[in-house]
Amino acid sequence: GLSAVQVALLAVSMGVEDVVLTCRHPLTARHFDLPSTWLDPRRVNEELFRFHSLPMEDRLAWIDTARFGGTVPPVYLQKLQLCMKEGRVSFREGTITDAHLRSVPCPLPLGKDSTMCDCPGTAPEDLHLLFEDGSEEVADVVILATG
């Protein structure tokens, strides 16, 4: 959540014109990824005891249920929403299941004397991202901001 939003806002501040923020889950305004009991000195030992009492193979599943995904402090979420309202960032919820490169036809004139393009009829490859719902997005750059 927060890492992805920060990268998207950085891209906008650097002048990137078409920023698409893709997340598996909706973004939620929260200050922390964990329940408040983990931050409360009166309760944290109880949480740690529960965690350490679990068999090692069950701990990852317990962590997955204990933490909230896609959390963003309200101030960052407000900045993102402003950029979205201004059309500088778009948001896409979904899971990317595949990615592949595909060459696209070169839009520049090709000729024996042309110095505009030295590629053999294709431009640099576009990155095609396939989502679990079957839809596709094309990207120049993908940044994995998984926290």
Disulfide bonds with the S-S distance in Angstrom:
none
